[in-house]
Amino acid sequence: MRALVLLFVCAAALCAQDPFEIVIFEYEPLPLGAYTYETHLNYVLAGTKEPDGSVAPTQHQFHFSSEWTMGLTDQLRAGFVLLTAHRPGNSLEYAGFRLLPHFYAPRSWGLPVNLGLVAEFSFERPQYDENTRTLELRGIVEKHIGRLQLDGNLAFARALRGPGMSNGWGLEPSGRIGWRLTRKLTPSVEYYGFLGPVSHLLPAGRQSQLILPGADWELKEHVKWSFGAGVGLTDVGSRFILKSRFEFEFGKEH
């Protein structure tokens, strides 16, 4: 019984919705000479109120992340994310960084869906994640049917340093359904979840489930704004969170 309780506690540290990058990864190759800059602005309106080990309460935290990505080949791009956050009673502070190589299947393969893979190496301060070193492998599946856009992400994450190391790989499915209402506006519904360690999935009440309606709005050429409000379906992780993301494209045409 003690081992099972410990498993739940350690998994909870992993399964809370990532407050720094609330995004569904799409099939987005960048050619050599093309760049993007994304700024993620997220606010936890209703989250945890008490510390969880070294992790600070998430309620009323504001997260500001800067992400730079460059195209290396038509199928390979590399990203770097700087994480900063503001906790109640503190000034804006450094929270960590991430490295993200992206891989995409060439369109020339003629696959019925677009496929990709993103590896994420995360280095965070213990105030934001007890597992200060983590690895995530995220598969991307995308399909366009007229105005309908379907994006699915299946992620496997594990702790490389911290109390969650013994849990192995955790299962994190997510997805997005978007409808291109106009040339510039695409309303959508996103889902983010954590089901627990692959070898021992958690009971439904201990899983993290977040539903996030929102939209993508092309403000002008090469500038896109994504926004939404997420509602947690369980008591694990954030229960209400606001997200906003601006994306700027530079350099060679995509």
C-alpha positions in Angstrom: 0.0 0.0 0.0 2.8 2.4 0.8 4.4 1.8 -2.6 1.1 2.5 -4.3 0.6 5.8 -2.4 4.2 6.8 -3.3 3.5 6.0 -6.9 0.4 8.3 -6.9 2.3 11.1 -5.2 5.3 10.9 -7.6 3.0 10.6 -10.6 1.1 13.7 -9.5 4.3 15.7 -9.8 4.4 14.7 -13.5 0.8 14.8 -14.5 -0.1 18.4 -13.8 -0.7 20.3 -17.0 2.5 22.0 -18.2 1.8 25.7 -17.4 4.7 27.0 -19.6 3.8 25.6 -23.1 0.1 24.8 -23.6 0.2 23.9 -27.2 -0.7 21.0 -29.6 2.3 20.3 -31.8 1.4 20.4 -35.5 3.1 19.3 -38.7 5.3 22.4 -39.2 8.5 21.9 -41.1 10.8 24.8 -41.6 13.3 25.1 -44.5 16.9 26.2 -43.9 16.9 30.0 -43.5 13.4 30.1 -41.9 12.8 31.0 -38.2 9.9 31.4 -35.8 9.6 33.2 -32.4 6.8 32.2 -30.1 5.9 33.9 -26.8 3.7 31.8 -24.5 1.7 33.8 -21.9 -0.3 31.6 -19.4 -2.1 32.4 -16.2 -3.3 29.9 -13.7 -6.6 31.3 -12.3 -7.4 28.2 -10.2 -4.6 25.8 -9.3 -3.0 24.3 -6.3 -2.9 26.4 -3.1 -0.3 24.5 -1.0 3.3 23.5 -1.8 3.8 20.0 -3.1 7.3 19.1 -1.9 9.6 21.7 -3.5 6.9 22.7 -6.0 5.3 26.1 -5.2 1.5 26.5 -5.3 0.4 27.1 -8.9 -2.6 29.3 -8.2 -2.2 32.8 -9.6 1.1 32.0 -11.2 1.9 33.8 -14.5 4.2 32.1 -17.0 6.1 33.8 -19.8 8.1 31.6 -22.1 10.1 32.6 -25.2 10.7 30.0 -27.9 13.1 30.4 -30.8 13.0 27.8 -33.6 15.2 27.5 -36.8 14.9 25.3 -39.8 17.9 23.0 -40.5 16.6 21.0 -43.4 13.1 20.5 -44.9 12.5 17.7 -42.3 14.5 18.9 -39.3 14.2 22.0 -37.1 15.6 22.9 -33.7 14.1 24.9 -30.9 15.1 26.6 -27.6 12.7 27.7 -24.9 13.5 30.1 -22.0 11.1 29.6 -19.1 10.2 32.5 -16.7 7.4 32.8 -14.2 5.9 35.1 -11.6 4.6 33.7 -8.4 2.5 35.8 -5.9 4.8 37.7 -3.7 7.8 37.3 -6.0 9.2 39.1 -9.0 9.5 37.6 -12.5 12.1 34.8 -12.1 14.1 32.3 -14.2 12.3 28.9 -14.2 14.4 26.8 -16.6 15.0 26.1 -20.3 14.2 23.4 -22.9 15.8 22.0 -26.0 13.5 20.7 -28.8 14.6 18.9 -32.0 11.8 18.4 -34.4 11.6 15.7 -37.1 9.0 15.5 -39.9 8.1 12.8 -42.5 8.6 14.2 -46.0 5.4 14.9 -48.0 7.1 13.1 -50.9 6.4 9.9 -49.1 2.7 10.3 -50.0 1.4 9.3 -46.6 -2.4 9.6 -45.9 -1.6 11.7 -42.8 1.3 14.1 -41.9 3.6 12.6 -39.3 6.3 14.2 -37.0 8.2 13.6 -33.8 9.4 16.1 -31.2 11.9 15.3 -28.5 11.9 17.7 -25.5 14.8 17.9 -23.0 13.6 20.0 -20.1 15.7 21.6 -17.3 13.5 23.3 -14.6 14.0 24.7 -11.2 12.6 22.5 -8.3 10.1 25.3 -7.5 8.3 24.4 -10.7 9.0 20.7 -11.1 10.4 18.3 -8.5 11.8 16.3 -11.5 14.3 18.9 -12.6 15.5 16.9 -15.6 12.9 15.3 -17.9 12.7 13.8 -21.4 9.6 13.8 -23.6 9.0 12.1 -26.9 5.9 13.4 -28.7 4.5 11.9 -31.9 2.5 14.1 -34.2 -0.4 13.0 -36.5 -2.2 15.6 -38.6 -5.0 15.4 -41.2 -6.8 18.1 -43.1 -10.3 17.4 -44.5 -11.6 20.5 -46.2 -11.9 23.2 -43.5 -11.5 20.6 -40.7 -8.0 20.2 -39.1 -7.3 17.2 -36.9 -4.1 17.1 -34.8 -3.1 14.3 -32.4 -0.1 14.2 -30.1 0.9 11.0 -28.2 3.7 11.8 -25.7 5.8 9.6 -23.5 7.6 11.4 -20.7 10.0 10.3 -18.0 12.0 11.9 -15.2 15.8 11.9 -15.6 16.4 13.4 -12.2 14.0 13.6 -9.3 11.5 11.5 -7.3 9.6 10.3 -10.4 12.6 8.5 -11.9 11.4 5.1 -10.8 8.0 5.5 -12.4 9.3 5.0 -15.9 7.5 6.4 -18.9 4.3 8.4 -18.4 1.5 8.5 -21.1 0.3 12.0 -22.1 -2.2 12.1 -25.0 -3.4 15.4 -26.4 -5.3 16.6 -29.5 -7.0 19.4 -31.3 -10.0 19.8 -33.5 -10.1 23.0 -35.6 -12.5 24.4 -38.1 -11.3 27.1 -40.5 -14.1 29.6 -40.2 -12.5 32.2 -42.3 -9.2 32.7 -44.0 -7.7 34.1 -40.8 -9.8 32.6 -38.0 -9.9 29.0 -36.8 -11.9 28.1 -33.7 -10.8 25.0 -32.0 -11.1 22.6 -29.0 -8.0 21.2 -27.4 -7.5 18.3 -25.0 -4.6 17.6 -22.7 -4.2 14.6 -20.5 -1.9 12.5 -18.3 -3.0 8.9 -17.8 -0.1 7.8 -15.5 2.9 5.5 -15.9 2.6 3.2 -18.9 3.1 0.2 -16.8 0.4 1.1 -14.3 -2.2 3.7 -15.5 -3.8 5.8 -12.7 -7.5 5.6 -11.7 -9.6 8.2 -13.6 -9.8 10.5 -10.6 -6.0 10.7 -10.3 -5.5 11.5 -14.0 -5.0 15.0 -15.4 -7.7 16.0 -17.9 -7.9 19.5 -19.4 -10.4 20.7 -22.1 -9.5 24.0 -23.7 -11.7 25.8 -26.2 -10.0 28.6 -28.1 -9.0 29.9 -31.6 -6.1 30.7 -33.9 -6.3 34.2 -35.4 -3.9 35.4 -38.2 -3.4 39.0 -37.2 -1.4 39.7 -40.3 0.9 37.8 -42.6 3.5 35.9 -40.6 1.9 36.8 -37.3 -0.6 34.5 -35.5 -2.3 34.7 -32.1 -3.6 31.6 -30.4 -5.7 31.9 -27.3 -8.1 29.9 -25.1 -9.3 29.0 -21.6 -8.8 25.6 -20.1 -10.9 23.8 -17.6 -9.6 20.8 -15.6 -11.9 17.8 -15.3 -10.3 16.4 -12.2 -8.7 17.8 -9.0 -5.2 17.1 -10.4 -3.3 20.0 -11.8 -4.8 23.3 -12.9 -8.6 23.6 -12.7 -8.8 26.9 -14.7 -6.0 28.3 -16.8 -5.8 31.1 -19.5 -3.4 30.7 -22.4 -2.2 33.0 -25.1 0.5 32.5 -27.7 1.9 34.8 -30.4 3.9 33.3 -33.3 6.1 35.4 -35.6 7.7 34.0 -38.8 11.0 35.3 -40.2 13.4 34.6 -43.0 12.8 32.3 -45.9 9.2 31.7 -46.9 7.8 28.5 -45.4 
